[in-house]
Amino acid sequence: MHPDVRLLFVDDDADLCAAVQLGLQQQGVKVSTAQDAPSALAQLENEAHDVVVTDIRMGDMDGLELARRIDSAYDLPVIIMTGQGNLEAAVLALRAGVSDFLTKPVELNHLALVVRRAHTHAELQREVVRLRERVAEVDPTDTHLGDSPSMRRLASLVRRLAAADVPVLFSGEGGTGKEFIARL
């Protein structure tokens, strides 16, 4: 079962907001709604959300500007919805940093799928960043290999290999430290 996703749904149509909230909550998506961009930004300040779905055409601030502001201030995927699905609007949305572009009317099952996919993709991107940070913390000079001349030579070789962008094959009997050297 997919964990609950916290969605902020932004559209100036109150009836659509209510229908999406009811329909997606029945599918395990926790939905908050806002009917304009300033209200959406205020909710993002006060509540944690995983994904934002916004209409492209709204009052003073459109969905593209909202997506730009979310992209610059939050680490959240934004999905744009529009009733005027054209290539130009899709290109503008992608340039604004949105993760997906949907045309209205959107079927609730499809919307739930797109929201979950955006959430999963964002989680995977965050995990890649965390793993890269952990890898960067590994000091190849801190090998714990010992202080004998042969171990110092091995440590030197490991440092040179770590700096090279080439595939390396380690071979040897089990228990000799191949995996340890590969991690270094």
LUMMI-716124 format. One record per residue (C-alpha): residue in three letters; x, z, y; residue number from 0. Coordinates in steps of 0.1 Angstrom, whole numbers, plus 5000, padded with zeros to 4 digits. Example, Ala and Ser with C-alpha at 12.3 -4.5 7.8 and 13.67 -1.06 7.14 Angstrom:
<lummars>
<lummar><rest>ala</rest><X>5123</X><Z>5078</Z><Y>4955</Y><nr>0</nr></lummar>
<lummar><rest>ser</rest><X>5137</X><Z>5071</Z><Y>4989</Y><nr>1</nr></lummar>
</lummars>
This chain:
<lummars>
<lummar><rest>met</rest><X>5000</X><Z>5000</Z><Y>5000</Y><nr>0</nr></lummar>
<lummar><rest>his</rest><X>5013</X><Z>4991</Z><Y>5034</Y><nr>1</nr></lummar>
<lummar><rest>pro</rest><X>5017</X><Z>5021</Z><Y>5058</Y><nr>2</nr></lummar>
<lummar><rest>asp</rest><X>4993</X><Z>5024</Z><Y>5086</Y><nr>3</nr></lummar>
<lummar><rest>val</rest><X>5002</X><Z>5001</Z><Y>5115</Y><nr>4</nr></lummar>
<lummar><rest>arg</rest><X>4995</X><Z>5013</Z><Y>5151</Y><nr>5</nr></lummar>
<lummar><rest>leu</rest><X>4981</X><Z>4983</Z><Y>5170</Y><nr>6</nr></lummar>
<lummar><rest>leu</rest><X>4974</X><Z>4980</Z><Y>5207</Y><nr>7</nr></lummar>
<lummar><rest>phe</rest><X>4948</X><Z>4953</Z><Y>5212</Y><nr>8</nr></lummar>
<lummar><rest>val</rest><X>4945</X><Z>4940</Z><Y>5248</Y><nr>9</nr></lummar>
<lummar><rest>asp</rest><X>4916</X><Z>4917</Z><Y>5258</Y><nr>10</nr></lummar>
<lummar><rest>asp</rest><X>4893</X><Z>4917</Z><Y>5288</Y><nr>11</nr></lummar>
<lummar><rest>asp</rest><X>4863</X><Z>4913</Z><Y>5265</Y><nr>12</nr></lummar>
<lummar><rest>ala</rest><X>4850</X><Z>4948</Z><Y>5256</Y><nr>13</nr></lummar>
<lummar><rest>asp</rest><X>4829</X><Z>4935</Z><Y>5227</Y><nr>14</nr></lummar>
<lummar><rest>leu</rest><X>4858</X><Z>4917</Z><Y>5211</Y><nr>15</nr></lummar>
<lummar><rest>cys</rest><X>4880</X><Z>4949</Z><Y>5215</Y><nr>16</nr></lummar>
<lummar><rest>ala</rest><X>4853</X><Z>4970</Z><Y>5198</Y><nr>17</nr></lummar>
<lummar><rest>ala</rest><X>4848</X><Z>4944</Z><Y>5170</Y><nr>18</nr></lummar>
<lummar><rest>val</rest><X>4886</X><Z>4942</Z><Y>5163</Y><nr>19</nr></lummar>
<lummar><rest>gln</rest><X>4890</X><Z>4979</Z><Y>5164</Y><nr>20</nr></lummar>
<lummar><rest>leu</rest><X>4862</X><Z>4985</Z><Y>5139</Y><nr>21</nr></lummar>
<lummar><rest>gly</rest><X>4872</X><Z>4956</Z><Y>5116</Y><nr>22</nr></lummar>
<lummar><rest>leu</rest><X>4910</X><Z>4963</Z><Y>5115</Y><nr>23</nr></lummar>
<lummar><rest>gln</rest><X>4905</X><Z>5001</Z><Y>5111</Y><nr>24</nr></lummar>
<lummar><rest>gln</rest><X>4886</X><Z>4993</Z><Y>5079</Y><nr>25</nr></lummar>
<lummar><rest>gln</rest><X>4918</X><Z>4976</Z><Y>5067</Y><nr>26</nr></lummar>
<lummar><rest>gly</rest><X>4940</X><Z>5005</Z><Y>5075</Y><nr>27</nr></lummar>
<lummar><rest>val</rest><X>4953</X><Z>4994</Z><Y>5109</Y><nr>28</nr></lummar>
<lummar><rest>lys</rest><X>4951</X><Z>5021</Z><Y>5136</Y><nr>29</nr></lummar>
<lummar><rest>val</rest><X>4937</X><Z>5003</Z><Y>5167</Y><nr>30</nr></lummar>
<lummar><rest>ser</rest><X>4938</X><Z>5013</Z><Y>5203</Y><nr>31</nr></lummar>
<lummar><rest>thr</rest><X>4924</X><Z>4990</Z><Y>5229</Y><nr>32</nr></lummar>
<lummar><rest>ala</rest><X>4929</X><Z>4981</Z><Y>5266</Y><nr>33</nr></lummar>
<lummar><rest>gln</rest><X>4910</X><Z>4957</Z><Y>5287</Y><nr>34</nr></lummar>
<lummar><rest>asp</rest><X>4938</X><Z>4948</Z><Y>5311</Y><nr>35</nr></lummar>
<lummar><rest>ala</rest><X>4976</X><Z>4947</Z><Y>5313</Y><nr>36</nr></lummar>
<lummar><rest>pro</rest><X>4981</X><Z>4978</Z><Y>5335</Y><nr>37</nr></lummar>
<lummar><rest>ser</rest><X>4959</X><Z>4999</Z><Y>5311</Y><nr>38</nr></lummar>
<lummar><rest>ala</rest><X>4980</X><Z>4985</Z><Y>5282</Y><nr>39</nr></lummar>
<lummar><rest>leu</rest><X>5013</X><Z>4995</Z><Y>5299</Y><nr>40</nr></lummar>
<lummar><rest>ala</rest><X>4999</X><Z>5030</Z><Y>5306</Y><nr>41</nr></lummar>
<lummar><rest>gln</rest><X>4990</X><Z>5034</Z><Y>5269</Y><nr>42</nr></lummar>
<lummar><rest>leu</rest><X>5024</X><Z>5023</Z><Y>5258</Y><nr>43</nr></lummar>
<lummar><rest>glu</rest><X>5039</X><Z>5049</Z><Y>5281</Y><nr>44</nr></lummar>
<lummar><rest>asn</rest><X>5018</X><Z>5077</Z><Y>5265</Y><nr>45</nr></lummar>
<lummar><rest>glu</rest><X>5012</X><Z>5066</Z><Y>5229</Y><nr>46</nr></lummar>
<lummar><rest>ala</rest><X>5034</X><Z>5052</Z><Y>5201</Y><nr>47</nr></lummar>
<lummar><rest>his</rest><X>5024</X><Z>5017</Z><Y>5189</Y><nr>48</nr></lummar>
<lummar><rest>asp</rest><X>5040</X><Z>4993</Z><Y>5164</Y><nr>49</nr></lummar>
<lummar><rest>val</rest><X>5025</X><Z>4960</Z><Y>5175</Y><nr>50</nr></lummar>
<lummar><rest>val</rest><X>5007</X><Z>4946</Z><Y>5206</Y><nr>51</nr></lummar>
<lummar><rest>val</rest><X>4981</X><Z>4918</Z><Y>5204</Y><nr>52</nr></lummar>
<lummar><rest>thr</rest><X>4971</X><Z>4905</Z><Y>5238</Y><nr>53</nr></lummar>
<lummar><rest>asp</rest><X>4949</X><Z>4878</Z><Y>5252</Y><nr>54</nr></lummar>
<lummar><rest>ile</rest><X>4968</X><Z>4853</Z><Y>5273</Y><nr>55</nr></lummar>
<lummar><rest>arg</rest><X>4943</X><Z>4850</Z><Y>5301</Y><nr>56</nr></lummar>
<lummar><rest>met</rest><X>4933</X><Z>4883</Z><Y>5318</Y><nr>57</nr></lummar>
<lummar><rest>gly</rest><X>4928</X><Z>4896</Z><Y>5354</Y><nr>58</nr></lummar>
<lummar><rest>asp</rest><X>4958</X><Z>4901</Z><Y>5377</Y><nr>59</nr></lummar>
<lummar><rest>met</rest><X>4985</X><Z>4902</Z><Y>5350</Y><nr>60</nr></lummar>
<lummar><rest>asp</rest><X>4982</X><Z>4877</Z><Y>5322</Y><nr>61</nr></lummar>
<lummar><rest>gly</rest><X>4993</X><Z>4882</Z><Y>5286</Y><nr>62</nr></lummar>
<lummar><rest>leu</rest><X>5026</X><Z>4863</Z><Y>5291</Y><nr>63</nr></lummar>
<lummar><rest>glu</rest><X>5037</X><Z>4887</Z><Y>5319</Y><nr>64</nr></lummar>
<lummar><rest>leu</rest><X>5025</X><Z>4916</Z><Y>5298</Y><nr>65</nr></lummar>
<lummar><rest>ala</rest><X>5046</X><Z>4903</Z><Y>5269</Y><nr>66</nr></lummar>
<lummar><rest>arg</rest><X>5077</X><Z>4900</Z><Y>5292</Y><nr>67</nr></lummar>
<lummar><rest>arg</rest><X>5073</X><Z>4935</Z><Y>5304</Y><nr>68</nr></lummar>
<lummar><rest>ile</rest><X>5068</X><Z>4949</Z><Y>5269</Y><nr>69</nr></lummar>
<lummar><rest>asp</rest><X>5099</X><Z>4929</Z><Y>5257</Y><nr>70</nr></lummar>
<lummar><rest>ser</rest><X>5121</X><Z>4943</Z><Y>5284</Y><nr>71</nr></lummar>
<lummar><rest>ala</rest><X>5109</X><Z>4979</Z><Y>5281</Y><nr>72</nr></lummar>
<lummar><rest>tyr</rest><X>5099</X><Z>4984</Z><Y>5244</Y><nr>73</nr></lummar>
<lummar><rest>asp</rest><X>5111</X><Z>4974</Z><Y>5210</Y><nr>74</nr></lummar>
<lummar><rest>leu</rest><X>5077</X><Z>4961</Z><Y>5199</Y><nr>75</nr></lummar>
<lummar><rest>pro</rest><X>5065</X><Z>4928</Z><Y>5186</Y><nr>76</nr></lummar>
<lummar><rest>val</rest><X>5038</X><Z>4911</Z><Y>5208</Y><nr>77</nr></lummar>
<lummar><rest>ile</rest><X>5013</X><Z>4886</Z><Y>5195</Y><nr>78</nr></lummar>
<lummar><rest>ile</rest><X>4995</X><Z>4864</Z><Y>5220</Y><nr>79</nr></lummar>
<lummar><rest>met</rest><X>4959</X><Z>4852</Z><Y>5214</Y><nr>80</nr></lummar>
<lummar><rest>thr</rest><X>4942</X><Z>4825</Z><Y>5234</Y><nr>81</nr></lummar>
<lummar><rest>gly</rest><X>4911</X><Z>4805</Z><Y>5234</Y><nr>82</nr></lummar>
<lummar><rest>gln</rest><X>4930</X><Z>4775</Z><Y>5248</Y><nr>83</nr></lummar>
<lummar><rest>gly</rest><X>4954</X><Z>4768</Z><Y>5219</Y><nr>84</nr></lummar>
<lummar><rest>asn</rest><X>4978</X><Z>4741</Z><Y>5232</Y><nr>85</nr></lummar>
<lummar><rest>leu</rest><X>5015</X><Z>4734</Z><Y>5227</Y><nr>86</nr></lummar>
<lummar><rest>glu</rest><X>5025</X><Z>4743</Z><Y>5262</Y><nr>87</nr></lummar>
<lummar><rest>ala</rest><X>5009</X><Z>4777</Z><Y>5260</Y><nr>88</nr></lummar>
<lummar><rest>ala</rest><X>5026</X><Z>4784</Z><Y>5227</Y><nr>89</nr></lummar>
<lummar><rest>val</rest><X>5060</X><Z>4773</Z><Y>5241</Y><nr>90</nr></lummar>
<lummar><rest>leu</rest><X>5055</X><Z>4796</Z><Y>5271</Y><nr>91</nr></lummar>
<lummar><rest>ala</rest><X>5045</X><Z>4825</Z><Y>5248</Y><nr>92</nr></lummar>
<lummar><rest>leu</rest><X>5076</X><Z>4820</Z><Y>5226</Y><nr>93</nr></lummar>
<lummar><rest>arg</rest><X>5098</X><Z>4819</Z><Y>5257</Y><nr>94</nr></lummar>
<lummar><rest>ala</rest><X>5082</X><Z>4852</Z><Y>5268</Y><nr>95</nr></lummar>
<lummar><rest>gly</rest><X>5095</X><Z>4868</Z><Y>5236</Y><nr>96</nr></lummar>
<lummar><rest>val</rest><X>5063</X><Z>4869</Z><Y>5216</Y><nr>97</nr></lummar>
<lummar><rest>ser</rest><X>5065</X><Z>4871</Z><Y>5178</Y><nr>98</nr></lummar>
<lummar><rest>asp</rest><X>5034</X><Z>4850</Z><Y>5171</Y><nr>99</nr></lummar>
<lummar><rest>phe</rest><X>5007</X><Z>4829</Z><Y>5188</Y><nr>100</nr></lummar>
<lummar><rest>leu</rest><X>4971</X><Z>4828</Z><Y>5176</Y><nr>101</nr></lummar>
<lummar><rest>thr</rest><X>4941</X><Z>4808</Z><Y>5187</Y><nr>102</nr></lummar>
<lummar><rest>lys</rest><X>4906</X><Z>4823</Z><Y>5191</Y><nr>103</nr></lummar>
<lummar><rest>pro</rest><X>4884</X><Z>4828</Z><Y>5173</Y><nr>104</nr></lummar>
<lummar><rest>val</rest><X>4907</X><Z>4846</Z><Y>5149</Y><nr>105</nr></lummar>
<lummar><rest>glu</rest><X>4895</X><Z>4858</Z><Y>5116</Y><nr>106</nr></lummar>
<lummar><rest>leu</rest><X>4900</X><Z>4896</Z><Y>5111</Y><nr>107</nr></lummar>
<lummar><rest>asn</rest><X>4917</X><Z>4893</Z><Y>5077</Y><nr>108</nr></lummar>
<lummar><rest>his</rest><X>4942</X><Z>4868</Z><Y>5092</Y><nr>109</nr></lummar>
<lummar><rest>leu</rest><X>4948</X><Z>4890</Z><Y>5123</Y><nr>110</nr></lummar>
<lummar><rest>ala</rest><X>4955</X><Z>4920</Z><Y>5100</Y><nr>111</nr></lummar>
<lummar><rest>leu</rest><X>4979</X><Z>4899</Z><Y>5080</Y><nr>112</nr></lummar>
<lummar><rest>val</rest><X>4997</X><Z>4887</Z><Y>5112</Y><nr>113</nr></lummar>
<lummar><rest>val</rest><X>4999</X><Z>4922</Z><Y>5126</Y><nr>114</nr></lummar>
<lummar><rest>arg</rest><X>5013</X><Z>4936</Z><Y>5094</Y><nr>115</nr></lummar>
<lummar><rest>arg</rest><X>5038</X><Z>4908</Z><Y>5091</Y><nr>116</nr></lummar>
<lummar><rest>ala</rest><X>5050</X><Z>4913</Z><Y>5127</Y><nr>117</nr></lummar>
<lummar><rest>his</rest><X>5053</X><Z>4951</Z><Y>5120</Y><nr>118</nr></lummar>
<lummar><rest>thr</rest><X>5073</X><Z>4945</Z><Y>5088</Y><nr>119</nr></lummar>
<lummar><rest>his</rest><X>5096</X><Z>4920</Z><Y>5105</Y><nr>120</nr></lummar>
<lummar><rest>ala</rest><X>5103</X><Z>4944</Z><Y>5134</Y><nr>121</nr></lummar>
<lummar><rest>glu</rest><X>5110</X><Z>4972</Z><Y>5109</Y><nr>122</nr></lummar>
<lummar><rest>leu</rest><X>5135</X><Z>4949</Z><Y>5091</Y><nr>123</nr></lummar>
<lummar><rest>gln</rest><X>5152</X><Z>4940</Z><Y>5123</Y><nr>124</nr></lummar>
<lummar><rest>arg</rest><X>5156</X><Z>4977</Z><Y>5132</Y><nr>125</nr></lummar>
<lummar><rest>glu</rest><X>5170</X><Z>4984</Z><Y>5097</Y><nr>126</nr></lummar>
<lummar><rest>val</rest><X>5195</X><Z>4956</Z><Y>5102</Y><nr>127</nr></lummar>
<lummar><rest>val</rest><X>5206</X><Z>4971</Z><Y>5135</Y><nr>128</nr></lummar>
<lummar><rest>arg</rest><X>5209</X><Z>5006</Z><Y>5118</Y><nr>129</nr></lummar>
<lummar><rest>leu</rest><X>5230</X><Z>4991</Z><Y>5089</Y><nr>130</nr></lummar>
<lummar><rest>arg</rest><X>5253</X><Z>4972</Z><Y>5113</Y><nr>131</nr></lummar>
<lummar><rest>glu</rest><X>5259</X><Z>5004</Z><Y>5132</Y><nr>132</nr></lummar>
<lummar><rest>arg</rest><X>5267</X><Z>5023</Z><Y>5100</Y><nr>133</nr></lummar>
<lummar><rest>val</rest><X>5291</X><Z>4995</Z><Y>5089</Y><nr>134</nr></lummar>
<lummar><rest>ala</rest><X>5307</X><Z>4996</Z><Y>5124</Y><nr>135</nr></lummar>
<lummar><rest>glu</rest><X>5313</X><Z>5033</Z><Y>5119</Y><nr>136</nr></lummar>
<lummar><rest>val</rest><X>5334</X><Z>5027</Z><Y>5088</Y><nr>137</nr></lummar>
<lummar><rest>asp</rest><X>5371</X><Z>5030</Z><Y>5097</Y><nr>138</nr></lummar>
<lummar><rest>pro</rest><X>5391</X><Z>5007</Z><Y>5074</Y><nr>139</nr></lummar>
<lummar><rest>thr</rest><X>5422</X><Z>5027</Z><Y>5082</Y><nr>140</nr></lummar>
<lummar><rest>asp</rest><X>5406</X><Z>5058</Z><Y>5068</Y><nr>141</nr></lummar>
<lummar><rest>thr</rest><X>5409</X><Z>5047</Z><Y>5032</Y><nr>142</nr></lummar>
<lummar><rest>his</rest><X>5415</X><Z>5080</Z><Y>5014</Y><nr>143</nr></lummar>
<lummar><rest>leu</rest><X>5436</X><Z>5060</Z><Y>4990</Y><nr>144</nr></lummar>
<lummar><rest>gly</rest><X>5465</X><Z>5084</Z><Y>4990</Y><nr>145</nr></lummar>
<lummar><rest>asp</rest><X>5500</X><Z>5084</Z><Y>5005</Y><nr>146</nr></lummar>
<lummar><rest>ser</rest><X>5521</X><Z>5067</Z><Y>4979</Y><nr>147</nr></lummar>
<lummar><rest>pro</rest><X>5539</X><Z>5034</Z><Y>4989</Y><nr>148</nr></lummar>
<lummar><rest>ser</rest><X>5516</X><Z>5013</Z><Y>4967</Y><nr>149</nr></lummar>
<lummar><rest>met</rest><X>5484</X><Z>5030</Z><Y>4982</Y><nr>150</nr></lummar>
<lummar><rest>arg</rest><X>5498</X><Z>5024</Z><Y>5017</Y><nr>151</nr></lummar>
<lummar><rest>arg</rest><X>5503</X><Z>4987</Z><Y>5008</Y><nr>152</nr></lummar>
<lummar><rest>leu</rest><X>5467</X><Z>4986</Z><Y>4995</Y><nr>153</nr></lummar>
<lummar><rest>ala</rest><X>5454</X><Z>5002</Z><Y>5027</Y><nr>154</nr></lummar>
<lummar><rest>ser</rest><X>5473</X><Z>4976</Z><Y>5048</Y><nr>155</nr></lummar>
<lummar><rest>leu</rest><X>5458</X><Z>4948</Z><Y>5027</Y><nr>156</nr></lummar>
<lummar><rest>val</rest><X>5423</X><Z>4963</Z><Y>5031</Y><nr>157</nr></lummar>
<lummar><rest>arg</rest><X>5427</X><Z>4964</Z><Y>5069</Y><nr>158</nr></lummar>
<lummar><rest>arg</rest><X>5438</X><Z>4927</Z><Y>5070</Y><nr>159</nr></lummar>
<lummar><rest>leu</rest><X>5410</X><Z>4916</Z><Y>5047</Y><nr>160</nr></lummar>
<lummar><rest>ala</rest><X>5384</X><Z>4936</Z><Y>5067</Y><nr>161</nr></lummar>
<lummar><rest>ala</rest><X>5394</X><Z>4916</Z><Y>5098</Y><nr>162</nr></lummar>
<lummar><rest>ala</rest><X>5392</X><Z>4882</Z><Y>5080</Y><nr>163</nr></lummar>
<lummar><rest>asp</rest><X>5360</X><Z>4863</Z><Y>5076</Y><nr>164</nr></lummar>
<lummar><rest>val</rest><X>5367</X><Z>4850</Z><Y>5041</Y><nr>165</nr></lummar>
<lummar><rest>pro</rest><X>5351</X><Z>4858</Z><Y>5007</Y><nr>166</nr></lummar>
<lummar><rest>val</rest><X>5372</X><Z>4881</Z><Y>4985</Y><nr>167</nr></lummar>
<lummar><rest>leu</rest><X>5369</X><Z>4887</Z><Y>4948</Y><nr>168</nr></lummar>
<lummar><rest>phe</rest><X>5380</X><Z>4921</Z><Y>4934</Y><nr>169</nr></lummar>
<lummar><rest>ser</rest><X>5387</X><Z>4923</Z><Y>4897</Y><nr>170</nr></lummar>
<lummar><rest>gly</rest><X>5399</X><Z>4950</Z><Y>4874</Y><nr>171</nr></lummar>
<lummar><rest>glu</rest><X>5388</X><Z>4975</Z><Y>4849</Y><nr>172</nr></lummar>
<lummar><rest>gly</rest><X>5359</X><Z>4998</Z><Y>4854</Y><nr>173</nr></lummar>
<lummar><rest>gly</rest><X>5366</X><Z>5029</Z><Y>4874</Y><nr>174</nr></lummar>
<lummar><rest>thr</rest><X>5395</X><Z>5015</Z><Y>4893</Y><nr>175</nr></lummar>
<lummar><rest>gly</rest><X>5378</X><Z>5016</Z><Y>4927</Y><nr>176</nr></lummar>
<lummar><rest>lys</rest><X>5368</X><Z>4980</Z><Y>4932</Y><nr>177</nr></lummar>
<lummar><rest>glu</rest><X>5334</X><Z>4990</Z><Y>4948</Y><nr>178</nr></lummar>
<lummar><rest>phe</rest><X>5352</X><Z>5016</Z><Y>4971</Y><nr>179</nr></lummar>
<lummar><rest>ile</rest><X>5376</X><Z>4989</Z><Y>4983</Y><nr>180</nr></lummar>
<lummar><rest>ala</rest><X>5348</X><Z>4964</Z><Y>4988</Y><nr>181</nr></lummar>
<lummar><rest>arg</rest><X>5329</X><Z>4989</Z><Y>5010</Y><nr>182</nr></lummar>
<lummar><rest>leu</rest><X>5361</X><Z>4996</Z><Y>5031</Y><nr>183</nr></lummar>
</lummars>
